[in-house]
Each structure stands twice: as C-alpha cells, then as structure tokens.
C-alpha cells in the first residue's frame, strides 16, 4: 500500500501508531477526508472487510442498527466520557431508565445525548477550596469570588527555594496552632526533593519524619529465602532454579570459600 505524502515517514517508529489513532478517530466521527489520508482510510476499511474484522467504530455502527432487549434495560453510567459522535448516538438509543454521572467538562455532551438537563449532585460551597475541587477540570473559568486562606498557591524558582517556602508554610500553620504531627508533605519526586526538604526543615527547626513509602524488595533477601526453601524441600531442583533466576549467585572462586565480611558490614541500620 502506498502512503503517498506519508511515504518518507514509513520507516519512522511512530507513524503506525499515529496513523492507527487517526483512522480510529475518523471512523468514530464518520468523517470522509480526501487526499492521501482518505485513500488510506478506504484501504483500511477494505482490509477489515476482507479479513472479516470489526474495529471499535464498526462495533458502534452495528450496535446502532441492531434491535436488542439490552437497549431497554436500566443502565448506570459512571463518569462516562463521550469523545466521538458514534458514542453519543449509541447513548441516545438507550430506551430504559438511565442514571449517568459525568464531570462538568462532559456533562453537557452526556445531557445532550440523553435529552435531559444535568443536575448537580453536590451543592456548591462558597469556599476557595470547594471552588478548586469543583472547578479543577472545567474548561471554562470558575465564577469569581473572594480568595480564602484554605488554599495557597506558590511558585518558586527551583526545588531548593520551593522547599524553603514549604518550611515557611509549616511554621505559619504551627503559629496558628496546628500541631506538627497533623501536617504532611506529599513529594512528587522524593529522590529529588527529600534532601532539600530535610535541609529546609533542619534550618527552620521543624521536627519531621520522612517515610520511605513502598520500596522494592531486595533480591538478595528473596534469594536467601529460595535457598532455605530449597533445603527444606530436600534440595529441590525447582527451588534451586528459582534461586538461580534471581541473579544473586556469588562469583566463583578457586580453593576455599571467601572469608566472611567484617562484623561491621553485616548490619544495615534501618531508615531513620
């Protein structure tokens, strides 16, 4: 199949993925483009028909023309995104009772497809934090109102200065009577922010405990357990193969086994 003006990009690794996504979006929108893209779309549809396959758009088209009792059953749609006209047409075909929830950005499309008006599930509250929660994903600007002190937005030139601002916020909240053990800082990149935040808290005199979170188990520990299980199973070949798969086999040496490491190297203190 000739790709026309896309032929120079035929060897690029991202062309197939991008072309597949574009063809799916065109078919879900029932679009008929012209030029090279239209010819590729027609050949794609012909290949599907020849192989007797159906893509997502074809499945929706078959569902739109089918008469089935499932369309009359009650339906619950939880945060259903409508991104294509065929999806909205199928939703409009539902004849049973339908309860649908959607974020504000999709509420208009869902209500238009169902032919009903959207109703807010939560009454809006007149606080700055509530307006952030309710309008975070809205495509339009939220209604104006007085700014409160329950949400603070800050911008700092670099991670080090950002940690300093976090320490200042912690001290400010402590001055208002909030105990330190009721405060928490969630780090987006712990390996990058942790030493900077430790230094900032130390300079500010803020007592802090740094949790490591979920850590990947050390393969050496798994290898030791596999050896113990191998001995418990009477030197089982399957258990020994599990030990070998962990890649913790010591380097082969000539003569006697290597000496034990110094006693100081046998103990690894836990994270503070």
C-alpha positions in Angstrom: 0.0 0.0 0.0 1.4 3.4 -1.0 1.3 6.0 1.7 1.5 9.0 -0.6 3.0 12.0 1.1 3.4 9.9 4.2 5.8 7.5 2.4 9.0 9.3 3.6 7.9 8.6 7.2 7.2 4.9 6.6 10.3 3.8 8.5 9.7 6.0 11.5 8.6 4.1 14.6 5.7 6.4 15.5 3.9 6.6 12.1 1.9 3.3 12.5 0.7 4.3 16.0 -0.2 7.8 14.9 -1.9 6.6 11.7 -3.9 4.0 13.6 -5.1 6.5 16.2 -6.1 9.0 13.4 -8.0 6.4 11.4 -9.9 5.3 14.5 -10.9 8.9 15.3 -12.0 9.5 11.7 -14.1 6.4 11.7 -15.7 7.1 15.1 -16.6 10.6 13.7 -17.9 9.1 10.4 -15.6 11.5 8.6 -14.7 11.3 4.9 -11.4 13.0 4.4 -9.9 13.4 1.0 -6.4 13.1 -0.4 -3.9 10.5 0.7 -5.5 10.2 4.1 -8.9 9.4 2.6 -7.3 6.8 0.3 -5.6 5.2 3.3 -8.8 5.2 5.3 -10.6 3.5 2.4 -7.9 0.8 2.1 -8.0 0.3 5.8 -11.8 -0.3 5.7 -11.3 -2.7 2.7 -8.7 -4.7 4.6 -11.1 -5.0 7.6 -13.9 -6.3 5.4 -11.6 -8.7 3.6 -10.4 -10.2 6.9 -13.9 -10.1 8.4 -12.8 -8.0 11.3 -14.5 -5.1 13.1 -12.8 -2.2 14.8 -14.4 -0.1 17.5 -16.2 2.2 15.0 -17.7 -0.8 13.2 -18.9 -2.3 16.5 -20.7 1.0 17.3 -22.3 1.1 13.9 -23.5 -2.5 14.3 -24.9 -1.6 17.7 -26.8 1.5 16.2 -28.6 -0.7 13.7 -29.3 -3.7 16.0 -32.6 -4.2 17.9 -31.9 -5.9 21.2 -33.6 -6.1 24.5 -30.5 -4.9 26.3 -31.2 -1.4 25.0 -34.4 -1.3 27.1 -32.8 -2.3 30.4 -32.0 0.2 33.1 -28.4 1.5 32.8 -26.0 3.1 35.2 -23.2 5.2 33.5 -20.5 6.4 35.9 -18.3 9.2 34.6 -18.8 8.1 31.0 -16.6 10.1 28.6 -18.2 10.9 25.2 -15.4 11.6 22.8 -16.9 10.6 19.4 -20.3 11.2 17.7 -21.0 7.4 17.4 -20.7 7.1 21.2 -23.3 9.8 21.7 -25.6 8.2 19.1 -25.4 4.9 20.9 -26.2 6.5 24.2 -29.2 8.2 22.7 -30.6 4.8 21.7 -31.0 3.6 25.2 -34.7 3.5 25.9 -34.7 2.2 29.5 -34.1 4.2 32.7 -30.6 5.7 32.7 -28.7 7.3 35.5 -25.5 8.9 34.3 -22.8 10.8 36.2 -20.2 12.9 34.5 -17.6 15.5 35.3 -18.5 19.1 34.4 -16.5 19.0 31.2 -18.6 16.1 29.9 -21.9 16.9 31.5 -23.2 19.0 28.5 -22.4 16.2 26.0 -24.0 13.5 28.2 -27.1 15.5 28.9 -27.5 16.4 25.2 -27.2 12.7 24.2 -29.8 11.7 26.7 -32.1 14.6 26.1 -32.3 15.7 29.7 -30.9 18.5 31.8 -27.9 17.8 34.1 -28.3 18.2 37.8 -25.5 18.9 40.2 -25.0 16.2 42.8 -23.3 18.4 45.3 -24.4 21.9 46.2 -21.7 24.4 45.6 -20.0 25.7 48.7 -18.6 29.2 48.9 -15.1 28.4 50.0 -11.9 28.7 48.0 -11.0 25.0 48.5 -14.5 24.0 47.4 -14.3 26.1 44.2 -10.9 24.5 43.4 -12.3 21.0 43.9 -15.4 21.6 41.8 -13.8 23.6 39.0 -10.5 21.9 38.7 -11.4 20.1 35.4 -13.8 22.7 34.0 -12.9 24.0 30.6 -14.3 27.5 31.5 -13.1 29.9 34.2 -14.9 29.5 37.5 -17.0 32.2 38.9 -15.1 34.9 40.7 -15.2 35.3 44.5 -13.2 36.3 47.5 -10.0 34.4 48.0 -9.7 32.5 51.2 -6.7 31.2 53.2 -7.6 27.5 52.9 -5.7 27.1 49.6 -2.3 28.8 49.0 -0.7 28.8 45.6 3.0 29.5 45.4 5.7 29.4 42.8 9.4 29.2 43.5 12.5 29.4 41.2 13.8 25.9 41.8 13.3 23.0 44.0 15.5 24.3 46.9 13.6 27.6 47.1 10.3 25.7 46.9 11.3 23.6 49.9 12.1 26.8 51.8 8.6 28.1 51.0 7.2 24.8 52.3 9.1 25.2 55.5 7.7 28.7 55.9 4.2 27.5 55.3 4.7 24.8 58.0 5.9 27.4 60.5 3.0 29.7 59.6 0.5 26.9 60.3 2.3 26.0 63.5 1.9 29.6 64.6 -1.9 29.3 64.1 -2.0 26.3 66.5 -1.8 23.3 64.1 0.4 20.6 65.6 3.4 19.3 63.6 2.0 15.7 63.7 -1.1 16.9 61.9 0.8 18.2 58.9 2.0 16.2 55.9 4.0 17.0 52.8 3.5 14.8 49.7 6.5 14.8 47.5 6.2 14.5 43.7 9.8 13.3 43.2 11.1 12.0 46.6 14.6 11.3 45.5 14.9 14.9 44.2 13.1 16.8 46.9 13.9 14.8 50.1 17.4 16.1 50.8 16.4 19.7 50.0 13.3 19.4 52.3 15.4 17.8 55.1 17.8 20.8 54.9 15.0 23.3 54.9 13.3 21.7 57.9 16.5 21.4 59.8 17.3 25.2 59.2 13.7 26.1 60.3 13.8 23.9 63.3 10.9 21.8 62.2 10.9 18.2 63.5 10.0 15.9 60.6 9.8 12.2 59.9 10.4 11.1 56.4 8.6 7.9 55.3 10.2 5.9 52.5 6.9 4.6 51.1 6.8 1.4 49.2 10.2 0.0 48.4 11.1 -2.8 46.0 12.3 -5.9 47.9 16.0 -6.6 47.8 16.6 -9.6 45.5 19.3 -10.9 47.9 16.6 -11.5 50.5 14.5 -13.4 48.1 17.5 -15.4 47.0 18.2 -16.4 50.6 14.6 -17.5 51.2 14.8 -19.5 48.0 17.9 -21.3 49.3 16.1 -22.1 52.6 13.1 -23.4 50.7 15.4 -25.5 48.5 16.9 -27.1 51.6 13.5 -27.6 53.2 12.3 -29.4 50.1 15.2 -31.8 50.1 17.4 -29.8 47.6 14.5 -29.4 45.2 15.6 -28.6 41.6 12.7 -26.3 41.1 13.6 -24.2 44.2 17.2 -24.1 43.2 16.2 -22.9 39.7 14.2 -20.1 41.4 17.4 -19.1 43.3 19.4 -19.0 40.1 16.8 -16.9 38.3 17.3 -14.1 40.9 20.8 -13.5 39.7 22.4 -13.4 43.2 24.8 -16.3 42.7 28.2 -15.3 44.1 31.2 -15.2 41.9 33.1 -18.5 41.6 36.4 -18.6 43.4 39.3 -21.1 43.3 40.0 -23.0 46.5 38.4 -22.3 49.8 35.2 -20.2 50.1 35.8 -16.4 50.6 36.1 -15.1 54.2 33.1 -13.7 55.9 32.8 -9.9 55.7 33.7 -7.8 58.8 31.1 -7.7 61.5 30.6 -4.0 60.9 29.4 -4.8 57.3 26.8 -7.4 58.4 24.3 -4.9 59.9 22.5 -2.4 57.8 20.7 0.2 60.1 17.0 0.9 59.3 15.9 4.1 57.7 15.5 6.9 60.3 
